[in-house]
Amino acid sequence: MDSLGLRIRKLRKQQKLTLEALAGDQLTKGMLSLIENGKAQPSMESLSYIAKRLGIESSELMEDVSQTEKRSLLAQVEKLYKVDFSDLKDEHQQIIELVQPVVDKLSISYESARLLEIYSKCGYYLKRDDWETYYNQAMKLYEQLHLYNQWASLAMFKGLIKFNQHAYEEALSIILEEHARFDSPAIKLDAVTTLDYMYIESILYSAVGKYEESQLKMNEALIYSKEERIFYRIDDLYRLAGAQAIINGNDADREYYLRKVRQYGEFAENLYSTAMAELLEAHYYNSYAHEYDKGLTHIERFLELGKELYKNTEDTNHYLLEKGKSLFGLGQINKALTLLNQYKVPDYSHHPLDLSMSYEVHAYRAKCYAKLGDKEKAVNEAKIGHDLILPLPETPYKTFILHTYNDLLKSSDSF
């Protein structure tokens, strides 16, 4: 902890002031030097005068961590925290080390609350036992400061933790409860925070198999987005609507929403949206329409867009699965199996629909082995898919995977 004198000296030097310049006509240069060296304590009148000369409130000099120090620290922390998860190295640990010396000395301010929020989240990601203590402190500060949007956004975090733990019912309950807490005449959340809640609620309703409620919430979010005239989350919502239309077998909605995804990608110059539209088209033609030549065309387009999007990495995992399915459907079994065996269910997949789509790989591998005459491997691979999909909600993927397993069991000579 810097002493009062050290804080005064640090601020003086930051502003490139000499002792004489800061002392002015109400303090002597010698007295100011004694104060800075901790050999004299200024009176409240002198403290107020020094603060005024520095252009700050006198209370800032009295804090263990000044507002200036907090702002500087927060700027460093925000820069580290903005690094994408896919590009993370040790940024979360760096944040912990930067904030830890002051984390228990933060007085009430937005900067303090934000530092506590980021510190607690990094603590969670690093599996630190004390993360929840600082999470609760951040929540309390946001509440005291009446920063309702920040408070509401942070409140989502616990729900998302439960989602990542695949405790979907509990996650939905937390999110609905938190959203209801902020739904009052006294509190009006901004459009961004409101859309975050609507989007997450739609995802969680589908995660627990309440597809009708999910569709209603998604439509509500799309209408709200248009009314507020903001594009925030619009690409996520269009992709979600497109995927839901594919699952529901609604061709008109599928074409409409995937067209919207492409239009957004062109308008916003967002390659990710354009690439995801191609991936969803490939998925539709492979898993639903069974027009594998069209599936192959779309997945190759996805790969080309991906090369431009991920210039420094080779993220071909989604490509492996969909191209493997296309080649299987086109009768190129050995090539299909080679690709399917390279596919890995992503660690970041937590939604039952994403997991169900990924678990299709086991059914397709099983079908490949069966075509190649290896019934034992076929049944074993199908059993993996069966066991993984069984606890998840009813979907066309679950039906396909279970049917594949049952059909292979019946046709196997060993059963």
Residue pairs with C-beta under 8 A, 6 or more apart in sequence:
1 64
1 105
2 10
2 64
3 38
4 35
4 38
4 41
4 42
4 61
4 62
5 35
5 36
5 37
5 38
6 36
6 38
7 61
7 66
8 22
8 32
8 35
8 36
8 50
8 54
8 61
9 36
11 54
11 56
11 66
11 68
12 19
12 22
12 36
12 54
14 68
15 54
15 55
17 53
19 29
19 32
19 33
19 36
20 29
22 32
22 50
22 53
22 54
23 29
23 31
23 32
24 49
24 53
26 46
26 49
27 46
27 49
27 50
31 40
32 50
34 40
35 41
35 42
35 46
35 50
42 50
44 58
47 58
47 61
47 62
48 58
50 58
50 61
51 57
51 58
51 60
51 61
52 58
54 61
56 66
56 67
56 68
60 66
60 67
60 68
63 107
64 102
64 105
64 107
65 73
65 102
65 105
65 106
65 107
67 109
67 111
69 102
70 102
70 106
70 109
70 111
70 112
70 115
71 111
73 98
73 99
73 102
73 111
73 115
74 111
74 114
74 115
76 98
77 95
77 98
77 99
77 115
77 118
78 118
80 91
80 94
80 95
80 98
81 91
81 95
81 118
81 122
83 91
85 348
86 313
92 122
92 125
92 126
93 122
93 126
95 118
95 119
95 122
96 119
96 122
96 123
96 126
96 128
99 115
99 118
99 119
100 119
102 115
103 115
103 116
103 119
103 134
106 112
106 115
106 116
108 141
108 144
108 145
109 141
109 145
110 145
110 147
110 150
112 141
113 138
113 141
113 142
113 145
113 147
113 150
114 138
114 150
116 134
116 135
116 137
116 138
116 141
117 135
117 138
117 142
117 150
117 154
119 134
120 131
120 132
120 133
120 134
120 135
120 137
120 138
121 131
121 135
121 157
122 131
123 130
123 131
123 134
124 131
124 132
124 135
124 161
135 154
135 157
135 158
138 154
139 151
139 154
139 155
142 148
142 150
142 151
142 154
143 151
148 182
148 187
148 188
148 189
149 189
149 190
149 192
149 193
151 182
152 178
152 179
152 182
152 189
152 193
152 197
153 193
153 196
155 178
155 181
155 182
156 175
156 178
156 196
156 197
156 200
158 174
159 171
159 172
159 174
159 175
159 178
159 200
159 204
160 171
160 200
161 171
162 168
162 170
162 171
162 174
163 171
163 204
163 207
163 350
163 351
164 350
166 350
168 204
168 207
168 208
168 352
169 208
171 204
171 207
172 201
172 204
172 205
172 207
172 208
175 197
175 200
175 201
175 204
176 201
178 197
179 197
179 201
182 189
189 197
191 224
191 225
191 228
191 230
191 232
192 230
192 232
194 224
195 221
195 224
195 225
195 230
195 232
195 233
196 233
198 217
198 218
198 220
198 221
198 224
199 218
199 221
199 233
199 236
199 237
199 240
201 217
202 214
202 215
202 217
202 218
202 221
202 237
202 240
203 214
203 240
203 351
205 211
205 213
205 214
205 217
206 214
206 244
206 351
206 352
206 353
207 351
207 352
207 353
207 393
208 393
209 352
209 393
209 394
211 244
211 247
211 248
214 244
215 244
218 237
218 240
218 241
218 244
221 233
221 237
222 234
222 237
222 241
225 231
225 232
225 233
225 234
225 237
231 264
231 268
234 264
235 261
235 264
235 265
235 268
235 270
235 272
235 273
238 257
238 258
238 260
238 261
238 264
239 257
239 261
239 273
239 276
239 277
239 280
241 253
241 257
241 260
242 253
242 254
242 257
242 258
242 260
242 261
242 277
242 280
243 280
243 353
244 253
245 251
245 252
245 253
245 254
245 256
245 257
246 254
246 280
246 283
246 284
246 288
247 353
247 395
247 396
249 288
254 284
258 277
258 280
258 281
261 273
261 274
261 276
261 277
261 280
262 273
262 274
262 277
264 270
264 273
265 271
265 272
265 273
265 274
265 277
266 274
271 305
271 308
271 309
272 309
274 305
275 302
275 305
275 306
275 309
278 298
278 299
278 301
278 302
278 305
279 298
279 299
279 302
279 318
279 322
281 294
281 295
281 298
282 295
282 296
282 298
282 299
282 302
282 322
282 326
283 295
283 322
283 357
284 295
285 291
285 292
285 294
285 295
285 298
286 292
286 295
286 299
286 322
286 325
286 326
286 329
287 325
287 357
287 360
287 396
287 397
287 400
288 396
289 295
290 329
292 325
292 326
292 327
292 328
292 329
292 330
293 326
293 330
295 322
295 325
295 326
295 329
296 323
296 326
296 327
296 330
299 319
299 322
299 323
299 326
300 323
302 318
302 319
302 322
303 316
303 319
306 315
306 316
306 319
317 343
317 344
317 346
320 339
320 340
320 342
320 343
321 339
321 340
321 343
321 358
321 360
321 361
323 339
324 336
324 337
324 339
324 340
324 343
324 361
324 364
325 336
325 340
325 360
325 364
326 336
327 333
327 335
327 336
327 339
328 336
328 340
328 364
328 367
328 368
333 368
333 371
333 372
334 372
336 364
336 368
337 365
337 368
337 369
337 372
340 361
340 364
340 365
340 368
341 365
343 361
345 355
345 358
345 359
345 361
346 354
346 358
349 355
349 358
352 392
352 393
352 395
353 395
353 397
355 388
355 392
356 389
356 392
356 395
356 397
356 398
356 401
357 397
359 385
359 388
359 389
359 397
359 401
360 385
360 397
360 400
360 401
361 385
362 381
362 382
362 384
362 385
362 388
362 401
363 382
363 385
363 400
363 401
363 404
363 405
365 381
366 377
366 378
366 379
366 381
366 382
366 385
366 404
366 405
366 408
367 378
367 404
369 375
369 377
369 378
369 381
370 378
370 408
370 411
375 408
375 411
375 412
375 413
375 414
376 414
378 408
378 412
379 405
379 408
379 409
379 412
379 414
379 415
382 401
382 404
382 405
382 408
382 409
383 405
385 401
385 404
385 405
386 401
386 402
386 405
389 397
389 398
389 401
389 402
390 402
392 398
409 415
